[in-house]
């Protein structure tokens, strides 16, 4: 598959996930990483689901590992403060490379 085809397929899949009907939930896919929450103040806010599979379609492992994330799941403690400061997911999700991680885009990662 050519790179442009992978990007188009990934974009279509992401668009489909965003257009789920109200009341439906996006299910974690095999290979997704559900990030555990560490703050008791979050209450009923859902944990973030990282779609590892869609990122693998666009990037090779060294793009993120070990520079941004340790290779072992759960070994990087990620917080929204870090992301908003341009660390971890925020390195790319800054509005330039990929959609910005802001409080108006919460449901793109934190979904039920």
MOPAC internal coordinates of N, CA, C and O (Angstrom, degrees):
PM7 1SCF
backbone

  N    0.0000 0     0.00 0     0.00 0    0    0    0
  C    1.4468 1     0.00 0     0.00 0    1    0    0
  C    1.5270 1   109.01 1     0.00 0    2    1    0
  O    1.2310 1   120.36 1   -47.31 1    3    2    1
  N    1.3117 1   116.92 1   132.69 1    3    2    1
  C    1.4603 1   121.49 1  -179.76 1    5    3    2
  C    1.5330 1   110.44 1   -72.86 1    6    5    3
  O    1.2310 1   120.40 1   -24.30 1    7    6    5
  N    1.3405 1   116.85 1   155.70 1    7    6    5
  C    1.4686 1   119.97 1   179.99 1    9    7    6
  C    1.5273 1   113.34 1   -56.09 1   10    9    7
  O    1.2310 1   119.84 1   140.23 1   11   10    9
  N    1.3240 1   117.90 1   -39.77 1   11   10    9
  C    1.4587 1   120.04 1  -178.97 1   13   11   10
  C    1.5197 1   110.59 1   -66.74 1   14   13   11
  O    1.2310 1   120.55 1   144.79 1   15   14   13
  N    1.3358 1   116.56 1   -35.21 1   15   14   13
  C    1.4586 1   120.20 1   177.67 1   17   15   14
  C    1.5256 1   110.26 1   -67.40 1   18   17   15
  O    1.2310 1   120.28 1   140.37 1   19   18   17
  N    1.3317 1   117.07 1   -39.63 1   19   18   17
  C    1.4670 1   120.39 1   178.17 1   21   19   18
  C    1.5107 1   110.79 1   -63.89 1   22   21   19
  O    1.2310 1   120.36 1   138.27 1   23   22   21
  N    1.3242 1   116.92 1   -41.73 1   23   22   21
  C    1.4688 1   120.64 1  -179.89 1   25   23   22
  C    1.5236 1   110.04 1   -65.42 1   26   25   23
  O    1.2310 1   120.26 1   136.76 1   27   26   25
  N    1.3273 1   117.11 1   -43.24 1   27   26   25
  C    1.4645 1   120.54 1   178.90 1   29   27   26
  C    1.5184 1   111.21 1   -63.45 1   30   29   27
  O    1.2310 1   120.00 1   136.18 1   31   30   29
  N    1.3109 1   117.61 1   -43.82 1   31   30   29
  C    1.4590 1   121.10 1   179.04 1   33   31   30
  C    1.5228 1   110.38 1   -63.68 1   34   33   31
  O    1.2310 1   120.23 1   135.69 1   35   34   33
  N    1.3110 1   117.16 1   -44.31 1   35   34   33
  C    1.4629 1   120.85 1   178.96 1   37   35   34
  C    1.5203 1   110.50 1   -62.45 1   38   37   35
  O    1.2310 1   120.48 1   139.61 1   39   38   37
  N    1.3227 1   116.69 1   -40.39 1   39   38   37
  C    1.4669 1   120.69 1   179.56 1   41   39   38
  C    1.5230 1   111.19 1   -65.31 1   42   41   39
  O    1.2310 1   120.52 1   137.89 1   43   42   41
  N    1.3224 1   116.60 1   -42.11 1   43   42   41
  C    1.4661 1   120.03 1   178.14 1   45   43   42
  C    1.5216 1   111.64 1   -64.43 1   46   45   43
  O    1.2310 1   120.40 1   138.84 1   47   46   45
  N    1.3191 1   116.84 1   -41.16 1   47   46   45
  C    1.4617 1   120.02 1   178.18 1   49   47   46
  C    1.5234 1   111.03 1   -64.91 1   50   49   47
  O    1.2310 1   120.28 1   138.26 1   51   50   49
  N    1.3192 1   117.07 1   -41.74 1   51   50   49
  C    1.4672 1   120.50 1   178.73 1   53   51   50
  C    1.5243 1   110.16 1   -64.42 1   54   53   51
  O    1.2310 1   120.05 1   137.64 1   55   54   53
  N    1.3257 1   117.51 1   -42.36 1   55   54   53
  C    1.4537 1   121.47 1   178.70 1   57   55   54
  C    1.5242 1   110.66 1   -62.07 1   58   57   55
  O    1.2310 1   120.05 1   137.21 1   59   58   57
  N    1.3233 1   117.50 1   -42.79 1   59   58   57
  C    1.4557 1   121.61 1   177.91 1   61   59   58
  C    1.5271 1   110.52 1   -58.99 1   62   61   59
  O    1.2310 1   120.43 1   136.07 1   63   62   61
  N    1.3339 1   116.78 1   -43.93 1   63   62   61
  C    1.4673 1   120.50 1   179.98 1   65   63   62
  C    1.5227 1   111.03 1   -63.60 1   66   65   63
  O    1.2310 1   119.90 1   144.01 1   67   66   65
  N    1.3235 1   117.79 1   -35.99 1   67   66   65
  C    1.4616 1   121.21 1  -179.19 1   69   67   66
  C    1.5210 1   112.56 1   -74.58 1   70   69   67
  O    1.2310 1   120.30 1   156.14 1   71   70   69
  N    1.3219 1   117.04 1   -23.86 1   71   70   69
  C    1.4559 1   120.95 1  -175.81 1   73   71   70
  C    1.5190 1   113.41 1   -96.70 1   74   73   71
  O    1.2310 1   120.20 1  -162.47 1   75   74   73
  N    1.3196 1   117.22 1    17.53 1   75   74   73
  C    1.4601 1   119.19 1   177.56 1   77   75   74
  C    1.5186 1   109.28 1   -57.77 1   78   77   75
  O    1.2310 1   121.06 1   -36.92 1   79   78   77
  N    1.2886 1   115.58 1   143.08 1   79   78   77
  C    1.4626 1   119.48 1   179.83 1   81   79   78
  C    1.5210 1   110.51 1   -62.27 1   82   81   79
  O    1.2310 1   119.83 1   -32.74 1   83   82   81
  N    1.3498 1   117.92 1   147.26 1   83   82   81
  C    1.4593 1   119.95 1   177.50 1   85   83   82
  C    1.5243 1   110.52 1   -56.57 1   86   85   83
  O    1.2310 1   121.19 1   -39.94 1   87   86   85
  N    1.2984 1   115.34 1   140.06 1   87   86   85
  C    1.4584 1   120.15 1  -179.24 1   89   87   86
  C    1.5130 1   112.82 1    93.54 1   90   89   87
  O    1.2310 1   120.04 1   160.19 1   91   90   89
  N    1.3367 1   117.53 1   -19.81 1   91   90   89
  C    1.4502 1   120.10 1   177.01 1   93   91   90
  C    1.5114 1   108.86 1   -87.23 1   94   93   91
  O    1.2310 1   121.00 1   -19.81 1   95   94   93
  N    1.2977 1   115.69 1   160.19 1   95   94   93
  C    1.4530 1   119.40 1   179.21 1   97   95   94
  C    1.5148 1   109.49 1  -119.05 1   98   97   95
  O    1.2310 1   120.89 1   -30.77 1   99   98   97
  N    1.3226 1   115.91 1   149.23 1   99   98   97
  C    1.4558 1   121.38 1   174.95 1  101   99   98
  C    1.5210 1   107.26 1   -85.01 1  102  101   99
  O    1.2310 1   120.26 1   -56.48 1  103  102  101
  N    1.2908 1   117.11 1   123.52 1  103  102  101
  C    1.4547 1   121.60 1  -178.63 1  105  103  102
  C    1.5178 1   109.82 1   -86.92 1  106  105  103
  O    1.2310 1   121.22 1   -36.26 1  107  106  105
  N    1.3209 1   115.27 1   143.74 1  107  106  105
  C    1.4606 1   119.61 1   174.96 1  109  107  106
  C    1.5246 1   107.93 1   -66.72 1  110  109  107
  O    1.2310 1   120.97 1   -44.65 1  111  110  109
  N    1.3033 1   115.74 1   135.35 1  111  110  109
  C    1.4578 1   122.35 1   178.43 1  113  111  110
  C    1.5235 1   109.06 1   -93.56 1  114  113  111
  O    1.2310 1   119.90 1   -20.21 1  115  114  113
  N    1.3312 1   117.79 1   159.79 1  115  114  113
  C    1.4657 1   118.57 1   174.28 1  117  115  114
  C    1.5248 1   109.44 1   -57.71 1  118  117  115
  O    1.2310 1   120.28 1   -47.60 1  119  118  117
  N    1.2961 1   117.06 1   132.40 1  119  118  117
  C    1.4564 1   121.72 1  -178.08 1  121  119  118
  C    1.5173 1   113.24 1    96.36 1  122  121  119
  O    1.2310 1   119.94 1   166.95 1  123  122  121
  N    1.3479 1   117.71 1   -13.05 1  123  122  121
  C    1.4565 1   120.05 1   175.16 1  125  123  122
  C    1.5205 1   109.41 1   -69.51 1  126  125  123
  O    1.2310 1   120.71 1   -28.02 1  127  126  125
  N    1.3155 1   116.26 1   151.98 1  127  126  125
  C    1.4588 1   122.00 1   177.74 1  129  127  126
  C    1.5171 1   107.16 1  -117.18 1  130  129  127
  O    1.2310 1   120.36 1   -60.16 1  131  130  129
  N    1.3371 1   116.92 1   119.84 1  131  130  129
  C    1.4524 1   121.23 1   176.12 1  133  131  130
  C    1.5217 1   106.51 1   -93.03 1  134  133  131
  O    1.2310 1   121.22 1   -62.76 1  135  134  133
  N    1.3428 1   115.26 1   117.24 1  135  134  133
  C    1.4563 1   120.80 1  -176.03 1  137  135  134
  C    1.5233 1   109.99 1   -84.27 1  138  137  135
  O    1.2310 1   120.81 1   -55.95 1  139  138  137
  N    1.3079 1   116.06 1   124.05 1  139  138  137
  C    1.4600 1   120.97 1  -179.72 1  141  139  138
  C    1.5142 1   109.76 1   -71.64 1  142  141  139
  O    1.2310 1   120.92 1   -32.62 1  143  142  141
  N    1.3027 1   115.85 1   147.38 1  143  142  141
  C    1.4671 1   121.58 1   179.98 1  145  143  142
  C    1.5214 1   109.55 1   -95.65 1  146  145  143
  O    1.2310 1   120.92 1   -34.09 1  147  146  145
  N    1.3184 1   115.84 1   145.91 1  147  146  145
  C    1.4549 1   120.61 1  -177.99 1  149  147  146
  C    1.5236 1   113.56 1  -114.30 1  150  149  147
  O    1.2310 1   119.57 1   171.79 1  151  150  149
  N    1.3223 1   118.43 1    -8.21 1  151  150  149
  C    1.4600 1   121.15 1  -175.85 1  153  151  150
  C    1.5223 1   111.00 1   -99.57 1  154  153  151
  O    1.2310 1   119.52 1   -58.19 1  155  154  153
  N    1.3362 1   118.53 1   121.81 1  155  154  153
  C    1.4653 1   120.13 1   178.02 1  157  155  154
  C    1.5272 1   112.10 1   -68.59 1  158  157  155
  O    1.2310 1   119.45 1   162.94 1  159  158  157
  N    1.3159 1   118.66 1   -17.06 1  159  158  157
  C    1.4632 1   121.64 1  -178.87 1  161  159  158
  C    1.5288 1   112.32 1   -75.37 1  162  161  159
  O    1.2310 1   119.67 1   172.02 1  163  162  161
  N    1.3329 1   118.24 1    -7.98 1  163  162  161
  C    1.4612 1   120.85 1  -177.53 1  165  163  162
  C    1.5228 1   112.88 1   -75.56 1  166  165  163
  O    1.2310 1   120.07 1   159.26 1  167  166  165
  N    1.3078 1   117.48 1   -20.74 1  167  166  165
  C    1.4627 1   120.64 1   176.59 1  169  167  166
  C    1.5110 1   113.42 1    57.15 1  170  169  167
  O    1.2310 1   120.51 1    57.92 1  171  170  169
  N    1.3240 1   116.64 1  -122.08 1  171  170  169
  C    1.4666 1   122.76 1  -174.38 1  173  171  170
  C    1.5323 1   113.05 1   -88.23 1  174  173  171
  O    1.2310 1   119.85 1  -173.07 1  175  174  173
  N    1.3209 1   117.89 1     6.93 1  175  174  173
  C    1.4609 1   121.31 1  -179.23 1  177  175  174
  C    1.5265 1   109.28 1   -66.26 1  178  177  175
  O    1.2310 1   119.29 1   -51.36 1  179  178  177
  N    1.3315 1   118.96 1   128.64 1  179  178  177
  C    1.4688 1   120.40 1  -176.34 1  181  179  178
  C    1.5284 1   112.27 1   -69.45 1  182  181  179
  O    1.2310 1   120.56 1   -28.60 1  183  182  181
  N    1.3333 1   116.53 1   151.40 1  183  182  181
  C    1.4670 1   119.85 1   176.63 1  185  183  182
  C    1.5330 1   110.05 1   -69.05 1  186  185  183
  O    1.2310 1   120.71 1   -18.74 1  187  186  185
  N    1.3100 1   116.24 1   161.26 1  187  186  185
  C    1.4641 1   121.16 1   178.32 1  189  187  186
  C    1.5264 1   109.54 1   -80.50 1  190  189  187
  O    1.2310 1   120.98 1   -39.14 1  191  190  189
  N    1.3180 1   115.73 1   140.86 1  191  190  189
  C    1.4575 1   121.56 1   175.04 1  193  191  190
  C    1.5231 1   107.35 1  -112.80 1  194  193  191
  O    1.2310 1   120.94 1   -60.75 1  195  194  193
  N    1.3121 1   115.81 1   119.25 1  195  194  193
  C    1.4610 1   121.63 1  -179.65 1  197  195  194
  C    1.5249 1   108.90 1   -95.58 1  198  197  195
  O    1.2310 1   119.63 1   -63.82 1  199  198  197
  N    1.3418 1   118.31 1   116.18 1  199  198  197
  C    1.4630 1   121.22 1   179.63 1  201  199  198
  C    1.5328 1   111.10 1   -79.20 1  202  201  199
  O    1.2310 1   120.87 1   -98.02 1  203  202  201
  N    1.3119 1   115.95 1    81.98 1  203  202  201
  C    1.4585 1   121.71 1  -176.73 1  205  203  202
  C    1.5215 1   111.37 1   -57.93 1  206  205  203
  O    1.2310 1   120.44 1   140.64 1  207  206  205
  N    1.3224 1   116.76 1   -39.36 1  207  206  205
  C    1.4591 1   121.92 1  -175.71 1  209  207  206
  C    1.5287 1   112.06 1   -61.82 1  210  209  207
  O    1.2310 1   119.97 1   141.00 1  211  210  209
  N    1.3345 1   117.66 1   -39.00 1  211  210  209
  C    1.4637 1   118.96 1  -177.92 1  213  211  210
  C    1.5349 1   110.61 1   -73.19 1  214  213  211
  O    1.2310 1   120.54 1   148.14 1  215  214  213
  N    1.3414 1   116.58 1   -31.86 1  215  214  213
  C    1.4607 1   119.97 1   176.69 1  217  215  214
  C    1.5298 1   110.80 1   -70.40 1  218  217  215
  O    1.2310 1   120.59 1   145.90 1  219  218  217
  N    1.3347 1   116.47 1   -34.10 1  219  218  217
  C    1.4717 1   120.49 1   178.17 1  221  219  218
  C    1.5193 1   111.68 1   -65.78 1  222  221  219
  O    1.2310 1   120.30 1   153.72 1  223  222  221
  N    1.3293 1   117.03 1   -26.28 1  223  222  221
  C    1.4607 1   120.18 1   179.04 1  225  223  222
  C    1.5248 1   111.15 1   -70.11 1  226  225  223
  O    1.2310 1   120.50 1   153.28 1  227  226  225
  N    1.3391 1   116.65 1   -26.72 1  227  226  225
  C    1.4518 1   120.53 1  -174.82 1  229  227  226
  C    1.5205 1   113.92 1  -104.20 1  230  229  227
  O    1.2310 1   120.25 1   153.74 1  231  230  229
  N    1.3296 1   117.12 1   -26.26 1  231  230  229
  C    1.4626 1   120.83 1  -173.76 1  233  231  230
  C    1.5152 1   111.43 1  -133.09 1  234  233  231
  O    1.2310 1   120.94 1   -24.95 1  235  234  233
  N    1.2999 1   115.81 1   155.05 1  235  234  233
  C    1.4605 1   121.32 1   173.69 1  237  235  234
  C    1.5278 1   108.00 1   -90.86 1  238  237  235
  O    1.2310 1   120.62 1   -20.86 1  239  238  237
  N    1.3175 1   116.43 1   159.14 1  239  238  237
  C    1.4656 1   122.73 1  -174.71 1  241  239  238
  C    1.5391 1   114.52 1   -48.68 1  242  241  239
  O    1.2310 1   118.93 1   134.09 1  243  242  241
  N    1.3588 1   119.65 1   -45.91 1  243  242  241
  C    1.4698 1   119.80 1  -176.51 1  245  243  242
  C    1.5298 1   114.52 1   -62.99 1  246  245  243
  O    1.2310 1   119.63 1   166.75 1  247  246  245
  N    1.3362 1   118.31 1   -13.25 1  247  246  245
  C    1.4592 1   119.78 1   177.32 1  249  247  246
  C    1.5278 1   110.74 1   -62.41 1  250  249  247
  O    1.2310 1   120.34 1   149.57 1  251  250  249
  N    1.3242 1   116.95 1   -30.43 1  251  250  249
  C    1.4770 1   121.33 1  -178.61 1  253  251  250
  C    1.5249 1   113.09 1  -120.31 1  254  253  251
  O    1.2310 1   120.67 1   146.14 1  255  254  253
  N    1.3232 1   116.32 1   -33.86 1  255  254  253
  C    1.4708 1   120.34 1  -175.68 1  257  255  254
  C    1.5201 1   109.84 1  -103.11 1  258  257  255
  O    1.2310 1   118.45 1   -47.33 1  259  258  257
  N    1.2190 1   120.56 1   132.67 1  259  258  257
  C    1.4426 1   136.23 1    -2.30 1  261  259  258
  C    1.5170 1   111.77 1   -98.87 1  262  261  259
  O    1.2310 1   119.82 1  -169.10 1  263  262  261
  N    1.3169 1   117.95 1    10.90 1  263  262  261
  C    1.4649 1   120.95 1  -177.46 1  265  263  262
  C    1.5315 1   111.93 1   -67.59 1  266  265  263
  O    1.2310 1   119.64 1   134.17 1  267  266  265
  N    1.3351 1   118.29 1   -45.83 1  267  266  265
  C    1.4635 1   121.41 1  -178.19 1  269  267  266
  C    1.5180 1   112.84 1  -100.81 1  270  269  267
  O    1.2310 1   120.61 1   140.34 1  271  270  269
  N    1.3133 1   116.43 1   -39.66 1  271  270  269
  C    1.4626 1   121.98 1  -176.42 1  273  271  270
  C    1.5151 1   109.77 1  -130.23 1  274  273  271
  O    1.2310 1   120.54 1   -39.71 1  275  274  273
  N    1.3185 1   116.57 1   140.29 1  275  274  273
  C    1.4543 1   119.98 1   172.72 1  277  275  274
  C    1.5183 1   107.75 1   -68.48 1  278  277  275
  O    1.2310 1   120.52 1   -25.95 1  279  278  277
  N    1.3130 1   116.61 1   154.05 1  279  278  277
  C    1.4571 1   121.15 1  -174.24 1  281  279  278
  C    1.5323 1   112.58 1   -70.06 1  282  281  279
  O    1.2310 1   119.72 1   157.11 1  283  282  281
  N    1.2983 1   118.14 1   -22.89 1  283  282  281
  C    1.4673 1   121.35 1  -176.95 1  285  283  282
  C    1.5270 1   110.72 1   -90.62 1  286  285  283
  O    1.2310 1   120.23 1   -54.32 1  287  286  285
  N    1.3298 1   117.17 1   125.68 1  287  286  285
  C    1.4652 1   121.95 1  -179.70 1  289  287  286
  C    1.5277 1   110.53 1   -57.63 1  290  289  287
  O    1.2310 1   120.94 1   -45.14 1  291  290  289
  N    1.3105 1   115.81 1   134.86 1  291  290  289
  C    1.4513 1   121.66 1   177.65 1  293  291  290
  C    1.5179 1   114.80 1    86.16 1  294  293  291
  O    1.2310 1   119.61 1   177.96 1  295  294  293
  N    1.3160 1   118.35 1    -2.04 1  295  294  293
  C    1.4687 1   120.20 1  -175.91 1  297  295  294
  C    1.5321 1   112.79 1   -90.58 1  298  297  295
  O    1.2310 1   119.92 1   171.08 1  299  298  297
  N    1.3276 1   117.76 1    -8.92 1  299  298  297
  C    1.4662 1   121.49 1   176.27 1  301  299  298
  C    1.5274 1   108.14 1  -107.68 1  302  301  299
  O    1.2310 1   120.17 1   -62.49 1  303  302  301
  N    1.3270 1   117.29 1   117.51 1  303  302  301
  C    1.4731 1   120.59 1   176.80 1  305  303  302
  C    1.5260 1   107.31 1   -83.39 1  306  305  303
  O    1.2310 1   121.28 1   -69.56 1  307  306  305
  N    1.3193 1   115.16 1   110.44 1  307  306  305
  C    1.4503 1   122.05 1  -174.68 1  309  307  306
  C    1.5252 1   109.01 1  -106.54 1  310  309  307
  O    1.2310 1   120.63 1   -47.49 1  311  310  309
  N    1.3222 1   116.41 1   132.51 1  311  310  309
  C    1.4642 1   120.16 1   176.25 1  313  311  310
  C    1.5234 1   108.80 1  -125.88 1  314  313  311
  O    1.2310 1   120.82 1   -20.67 1  315  314  313
  N    1.3210 1   116.04 1   159.33 1  315  314  313
  C    1.4641 1   119.93 1   177.26 1  317  315  314
  C    1.5199 1   110.58 1   -63.17 1  318  317  315
  O    1.2310 1   120.08 1   145.93 1  319  318  317
  N    1.3171 1   117.45 1   -34.07 1  319  318  317
  C    1.4724 1   119.70 1   177.57 1  321  319  318
  C    1.5250 1   110.45 1   -60.46 1  322  321  319
  O    1.2310 1   120.52 1   138.85 1  323  322  321
  N    1.3451 1   116.61 1   -41.15 1  323  322  321
  C    1.4657 1   120.51 1   177.50 1  325  323  322
  C    1.5278 1   110.90 1   -65.08 1  326  325  323
  O    1.2310 1   120.78 1   135.21 1  327  326  325
  N    1.3220 1   116.11 1   -44.79 1  327  326  325
  C    1.4675 1   120.66 1  -178.67 1  329  327  326
  C    1.5226 1   110.26 1   -61.97 1  330  329  327
  O    1.2310 1   120.50 1   134.46 1  331  330  329
  N    1.3373 1   116.66 1   -45.54 1  331  330  329
  C    1.4654 1   120.47 1   179.81 1  333  331  330
  C    1.5249 1   111.97 1   -66.15 1  334  333  331
  O    1.2310 1   120.42 1   157.34 1  335  334  333
  N    1.3463 1   116.81 1   -22.66 1  335  334  333
  C    1.4693 1   121.86 1   177.48 1  337  335  334
  C    1.5315 1   111.67 1   -86.40 1  338  337  335
  O    1.2310 1   119.96 1  -176.45 1  339  338  337
  N    1.3433 1   117.68 1     3.55 1  339  338  337
  C    1.4598 1   120.95 1   177.56 1  341  339  338
  C    1.5110 1   114.65 1    89.29 1  342  341  339
  O    1.2310 1   120.35 1  -165.21 1  343  342  341
  N    1.3199 1   116.93 1    14.79 1  343  342  341
  C    1.4639 1   120.49 1   177.32 1  345  343  342
  C    1.5288 1   108.83 1  -100.55 1  346  345  343
  O    1.2310 1   120.86 1   -15.89 1  347  346  345
  N    1.3307 1   115.96 1   164.11 1  347  346  345
  C    1.4691 1   122.67 1   179.33 1  349  347  346
  C    1.5311 1   110.16 1    51.14 1  350  349  347
  O    1.2310 1   119.54 1    56.07 1  351  350  349
  N    1.3249 1   118.47 1  -123.93 1  351  350  349
  C    1.4712 1   122.88 1  -178.26 1  353  351  350
  C    1.5225 1   111.49 1   -59.45 1  354  353  351
  O    1.2310 1   120.80 1   147.61 1  355  354  353
  N    1.3301 1   116.07 1   -32.39 1  355  354  353
  C    1.4552 1   121.54 1  -177.64 1  357  355  354
  C    1.5129 1   114.42 1   -65.89 1  358  357  355
  O    1.2310 1   119.89 1   166.67 1  359  358  357
  N    1.3249 1   117.81 1   -13.33 1  359  358  357
  C    1.4689 1   121.33 1   176.78 1  361  359  358
  C    1.5279 1   110.20 1   -60.99 1  362  361  359
  O    1.2310 1   120.26 1   140.41 1  363  362  361
  N    1.3229 1   117.11 1   -39.59 1  363  362  361
  C    1.4679 1   121.56 1   179.04 1  365  363  362
  C    1.5280 1   112.00 1  -106.63 1  366  365  363
  O    1.2310 1   120.18 1   144.54 1  367  366  365
  N    1.3274 1   117.27 1   -35.46 1  367  366  365
  C    1.4629 1   120.72 1  -177.48 1  369  367  366
  C    1.5220 1   109.35 1   -84.02 1  370  369  367
  O    1.2310 1   122.24 1  -109.20 1  371  370  369
  N    1.3496 1   113.32 1    70.80 1  371  370  369
  C    1.4566 1   121.76 1  -175.67 1  373  371  370
  C    1.5320 1   112.00 1  -124.59 1  374  373  371
  O    1.2310 1   120.65 1  -173.79 1  375  374  373
  N    1.3288 1   116.36 1     6.21 1  375  374  373
  C    1.4608 1   120.36 1  -178.13 1  377  375  374
  C    1.5181 1   113.55 1    91.73 1  378  377  375
  O    1.2310 1   120.31 1   168.37 1  379  378  377
  N    1.3300 1   117.02 1   -11.63 1  379  378  377
  C    1.4702 1   120.69 1   178.15 1  381  379  378
  C    1.5152 1   111.25 1  -102.44 1  382  381  379
  O    1.2310 1   120.44 1   125.15 1  383  382  381
  N    1.3236 1   116.77 1   -54.85 1  383  382  381
  C    1.4619 1   121.28 1  -179.64 1  385  383  382
  C    1.5299 1   110.22 1   -80.94 1  386  385  383
  O    1.2310 1   120.74 1   135.66 1  387  386  385
  N    1.3183 1   116.20 1   -44.34 1  387  386  385
  C    1.4710 1   122.88 1  -179.97 1  389  387  386
  C    1.5233 1   107.82 1  -144.06 1  390  389  387
  O    1.2310 1   120.63 1    -6.03 1  391  390  389
  N    1.3195 1   116.40 1   173.97 1  391  390  389
  C    1.4635 1   119.24 1  -178.60 1  393  391  390
  C    1.5263 1   110.12 1   -53.05 1  394  393  391
  O    1.2310 1   120.98 1   -34.60 1  395  394  393
  N    1.3161 1   115.73 1   145.40 1  395  394  393
  C    1.4595 1   121.06 1  -177.18 1  397  395  394
  C    1.5244 1   110.82 1   -74.65 1  398  397  395
  O    1.2310 1   120.84 1   -37.63 1  399  398  397
  N    1.3207 1   116.00 1   142.37 1  399  398  397
  C    1.4623 1   121.77 1   173.85 1  401  399  398
  C    1.5214 1   107.04 1   -85.82 1  402  401  399
  O    1.2310 1   121.17 1   -80.54 1  403  402  401
  N    1.3154 1   115.37 1    99.46 1  403  402  401
  C    1.4568 1   120.65 1  -179.50 1  405  403  402
  C    1.5219 1   108.58 1  -130.84 1  406  405  403
  O    1.2310 1   121.08 1    -3.95 1  407  406  405
  N    1.3006 1   115.55 1   176.05 1  407  406  405
  C    1.4594 1   118.85 1   179.23 1  409  407  406
  C    1.5202 1   112.09 1   -76.70 1  410  409  407
  O    1.2310 1   119.81 1   175.95 1  411  410  409
  N    1.3379 1   117.97 1    -4.05 1  411  410  409
  C    1.4599 1   120.65 1   173.79 1  413  411  410
  C    1.5308 1   111.67 1   -96.44 1  414  413  411
  O    1.2310 1   120.04 1   171.98 1  415  414  413
  N    1.3180 1   117.53 1    -8.02 1  415  414  413
  C    1.4665 1   121.04 1   178.92 1  417  415  414
  C    1.5259 1   111.76 1  -114.62 1  418  417  415
  O    1.2310 1   120.24 1  -159.81 1  419  418  417
  N    1.3207 1   117.14 1    20.19 1  419  418  417
  C    1.4687 1   122.10 1  -176.23 1  421  419  418
  C    1.5247 1   112.87 1   -51.52 1  422  421  419
  O    1.2310 1   120.86 1   133.83 1  423  422  421
  N    1.3516 1   115.97 1   -46.17 1  423  422  421
  C    1.4706 1   120.83 1  -172.49 1  425  423  422
  C    1.5288 1   113.35 1   -69.78 1  426  425  423
  O    1.2310 1   119.53 1   174.00 1  427  426  425
  N    1.3099 1   118.51 1    -6.00 1  427  426  425
  C    1.4617 1   119.37 1   176.12 1  429  427  426
  C    1.5257 1   110.89 1   -74.30 1  430  429  427
  O    1.2310 1   120.29 1   154.42 1  431  430  429
  N    1.3087 1   117.05 1   -25.58 1  431  430  429
  C    1.4632 1   121.30 1   178.47 1  433  431  430
  C    1.5315 1   111.52 1  -116.25 1  434  433  431
  O    1.2310 1   120.97 1   138.76 1  435  434  433
  N    1.3175 1   115.76 1   -41.24 1  435  434  433
  C    1.4719 1   121.05 1  -179.38 1  437  435  434
  C    1.5186 1   107.90 1   -93.00 1  438  437  435
  O    1.2310 1   120.94 1   -86.36 1  439  438  437
  N    1.3347 1   115.81 1    93.64 1  439  438  437
  C    1.4585 1   120.08 1  -177.20 1  441  439  438
  C    1.5211 1   110.07 1  -129.37 1  442  441  439
  O    1.2310 1   121.56 1   -26.25 1  443  442  441
  N    1.2742 1   114.61 1   153.75 1  443  442  441
  C    1.4679 1   120.47 1   179.61 1  445  443  442
  C    1.5030 1   110.96 1   -84.05 1  446  445  443
  O    1.2310 1   120.10 1   180.00 1  447  446  445

